């Protein structure tokens, strides 16, 4: 119960468009998977500056990673994003996404999401042997901006 002199805060509801705008400058996410032993494995992944968030995220990797094996066994994944915070009174901004990952091995899809920055990691471009595109479809997003929080079902 709140003391008499405090006002009850009304929940703030953000839309997917609001989240997209707030996430526009975030390049990296932590992609979490379930390992074969039941633990949670997390690793940083770049969204390659595809920042108009609509509930879909795309990440490149190769077939020989533990992450791909994890997703093959259990496609339920999590994405964690942290926006700019802490400078000159900026409130922190966090987004946690719960979604389902698909492993895409189609060069047409690779080309749609390829940026020249990826050449550093994959020297043969979309022809890199074992290249995989991880497509995460969000089911739920939880956000927190230091004072307000909420959840969006997608």
Secondary structure, DSSP 8 states (H G I E B T S, - for coil): ---TTS---------HHHHHHHHTT--EEEEEEE-TTS-EEEEEEE-TT----SSEEEEEEETTSHHHHHHHH--EEEEEEE---SSTT----EEEEEEEEEEE--HHHHHHH--GGGGGT-TTGGG-TTEEEEEEEEEEEEEE-SS-EEEEE-
